[in-house]
Amino acid sequence: MRKEQHHKGWNEIKTNDSWAIFKIMGEFVNGFEKMSKIGPCVSIFGSARTKTDDKYYELAVDVAKEIVNHGYGVITGGGPGIMEAGNKGAHLGGGTSVGLNIELPFEQHDNPYIDSDKSLDFDYFFVRKVMFVKYSQGFVVMPGGFGTLDELFEAMTLIQTKKIAKFPIILVSTEFWGGLIDWVKNTLLEKFGNISPGDLDLIHVVDTPAEVLKILDKFYGEYNLSPNF
């Protein structure tokens, strides 16, 4: 793909970009139509590389079960690893199980625990990310890699800049996230002053499914459930 693009002239690229608008619009329209019907959901993020016998896979299953038992649906990226665990927990709990899949050269494939009418496929990361943010009543962030960090920090940035309504962002596993939170506090905040003290209030670090639900229930005891923009 890169080689083909390298040989394209600017006029050809301009034409291709113009037609791509219609495909992008199509993904937005399809996503909005399907996602607007599913009701309040919580997104679960985490590594696609997590194995089924990993403790965090099992923890994600348990978290998802608790979420659906409290009346929320579960949204994941639709792939393997933690995403599969999230959909599995929702499926086992008899709740809504949504998968927002995307074509990637490795790792990504549909998992079998997504509701048959709630599996969406995307070519564009940014369209998929809009669906996560718009229709999630909270982010539950399990241990993951760059993609997980990308979703986490984008959500924090959008809330910080008031581009979207505030919603709970819950990091699961002090063992995994503790070092990052220390760096954010000690380096970003105290040493360089690149964030405000209140920005740390946007995130919660927990270790159990019960703690996840406590934060969600407390937040929505004060705020209404609704799309974020």
Secondary structure as UniProt FT lines:
FT   HELIX           2..7
FT   HELIX           10..35
FT   TURN            36..37
FT   STRAND          41..45
FT   TURN            48..49
FT   TURN            52..53
FT   HELIX           55..69
FT   TURN            70..71
FT   STRAND          73..76
FT   HELIX           82..92
FT   TURN            93..94
FT   STRAND          97..102
FT   TURN            112..113
FT   TURN            116..117
FT   STRAND          119..122
FT   HELIX           125..135
FT   STRAND          136..141
FT   HELIX           146..160
FT   TURN            161..162
FT   STRAND          169..172
FT   HELIX           174..183
FT   HELIX           184..191
FT   HELIX           197..202
FT   STRAND          203..206
FT   HELIX           209..220
FT   TURN            221..222
//
